[in-house]
Amino acid sequence: MKKFNEVKALVAALEADADKFYNKANSAAGTRVRKGMQDLKNLAQSIRLEIQETKNKA
């Protein structure tokens, strides 16, 4: 559950930069969003593997 909370925190942290990129055309904010989305992808994959491992043990 800890990693799931990290996902929620990461999405919340990216919200301001996403707003800057889409509404104010700030390209540096877009770069930060892209990096954050890559981190989100990696974290989500980690959660998927953890769930699958737990499921297979049961």
Backbone hydrogen bonds in HBPLUS format (Angstrom, degrees):
<---DONOR---> <-ACCEPTOR-->    atom                        ^
c    i                          cat <-CA-CA->   ^        H-A-AA   ^      H-
h    n   atom  resd res      DA  || num        DHA   H-A  angle D-A-AA Bond
n    s   type  num  typ     dist DA aas  dist angle  dist       angle   num
A0005-ASN N   A0001-MET O   3.09 MM   4  6.40 152.5  2.17 148.0 154.6     1
A0006-GLU N   A0002-LYS O   3.05 MM   4  6.41 141.9  2.20 140.8 151.9     2
A0007-VAL N   A0003-LYS O   3.02 MM   4  6.40 145.5  2.15 144.3 152.9     3
A0008-LYS N   A0004-PHE O   3.16 MM   4  6.55 159.6  2.20 147.8 152.0     4
A0009-ALA N   A0005-ASN O   2.98 MM   4  6.22 157.7  2.03 146.2 152.4     5
A0010-LEU N   A0006-GLU O   2.87 MM   4  6.03 155.6  1.93 148.3 155.0     6
A0011-VAL N   A0007-VAL O   2.98 MM   4  6.22 162.5  2.01 155.3 159.2     7
A0012-ALA N   A0008-LYS O   3.04 MM   4  6.23 160.8  2.08 146.1 151.7     8
A0013-ALA N   A0009-ALA O   2.92 MM   4  6.12 150.3  2.00 144.5 152.8     9
A0014-LEU N   A0010-LEU O   3.04 MM   4  6.27 141.4  2.19 143.5 153.3    10
A0014-LEU N   A0011-VAL O   3.18 MM   3  5.16 126.1  2.49  94.0 107.6    11
A0015-GLU N   A0012-ALA O   3.32 MM   3  5.33 147.0  2.43  97.7 106.8    12
A0018-ALA N   A0014-LEU O   2.91 MM   4  6.10 156.7  1.97 158.4 166.0    13
A0019-ASP N   A0015-GLU O   2.99 MM   4  6.21 155.4  2.05 147.3 153.5    14
A0020-LYS N   A0016-ALA O   3.01 MM   4  6.32 156.7  2.06 145.8 152.2    15
A0021-PHE N   A0017-ASP O   2.90 MM   4  6.13 154.7  1.97 147.5 154.2    16
A0022-TYR N   A0018-ALA O   2.92 MM   4  6.08 178.9  1.92 157.6 158.0    17
A0023-ASN N   A0019-ASP O   2.87 MM   4  5.58 159.3  1.92 145.8 152.8    18
A0024-LYS N   A0020-LYS O   3.06 MM   4  4.97 138.9  2.23 116.3 126.6    19
A0026-ASN N   A0020-LYS O   3.22 MM   6  5.64 163.2  2.25 128.6 130.8    20
A0030-GLY N   A0026-ASN O   3.32 MM   4  6.72 144.1  2.45 140.1 150.0    21
A0031-THR N   A0027-SER O   3.15 MM   4  6.51 145.7  2.27 143.7 151.6    22
A0032-ARG N   A0028-ALA O   3.14 MM   4  6.51 154.0  2.21 144.5 151.1    23
A0033-VAL N   A0029-ALA O   2.91 MM   4  6.20 150.9  2.00 147.1 155.5    24
A0034-ARG N   A0030-GLY O   2.92 MM   4  6.14 158.7  1.96 147.1 152.7    25
A0035-LYS N   A0031-THR O   3.01 MM   4  6.27 158.7  2.06 148.5 153.6    26
A0036-GLY N   A0032-ARG O   2.93 MM   4  6.09 159.5  1.97 144.6 150.9    27
A0037-MET N   A0033-VAL O   2.78 MM   4  6.00 150.9  1.86 150.9 159.1    28
A0038-GLN N   A0034-ARG O   3.05 MM   4  6.29 146.6  2.16 141.6 150.1    29
A0039-ASP N   A0035-LYS O   3.01 MM   4  6.36 156.2  2.07 148.7 155.1    30
A0040-LEU N   A0036-GLY O   2.85 MM   4  6.08 149.1  1.95 142.3 151.6    31
A0041-LYS N   A0037-MET O   2.86 MM   4  6.08 152.5  1.94 142.9 149.9    32
A0042-ASN N   A0038-GLN O   3.01 MM   4  6.30 161.5  2.05 150.3 154.3    33
A0043-LEU N   A0039-ASP O   2.93 MM   4  6.13 157.5  1.98 147.4 153.8    34
A0044-ALA N   A0040-LEU O   2.84 MM   4  6.01 159.3  1.88 150.7 156.5    35
A0045-GLN N   A0041-LYS O   2.97 MM   4  6.21 155.6  2.03 147.9 154.4    36
A0046-SER N   A0042-ASN O   3.03 MM   4  6.24 153.6  2.10 143.0 150.2    37
A0047-ILE N   A0043-LEU O   2.98 MM   4  6.28 153.6  2.05 147.9 154.8    38
A0048-ARG N   A0044-ALA O   2.91 MM   4  6.18 158.7  1.96 149.3 155.2    39
A0049-LEU N   A0045-GLN O   3.00 MM   4  6.26 161.4  2.04 152.3 156.0    40
A0050-GLU N   A0046-SER O   3.02 MM   4  6.20 157.5  2.07 145.7 152.2    41
A0051-ILE N   A0047-ILE O   2.91 MM   4  6.13 161.0  1.95 155.6 160.1    42
A0052-GLN N   A0048-ARG O   2.97 MM   4  6.16 163.3  2.00 149.9 154.7    43
A0053-GLU N   A0049-LEU O   2.93 MM   4  6.07 159.8  1.97 148.0 153.5    44
A0054-THR N   A0050-GLU O   3.01 MM   4  6.21 161.5  2.05 147.1 151.9    45
A0055-LYS N   A0051-ILE O   2.86 MM   4  6.01 160.2  1.90 151.9 157.9    46
A0056-ASN N   A0052-GLN O   2.93 MM   4  6.10 154.7  1.99 148.7 154.9    47
A0057-LYS N   A0053-GLU O   3.13 MM   4  6.34 140.0  2.30 142.3 152.2    48
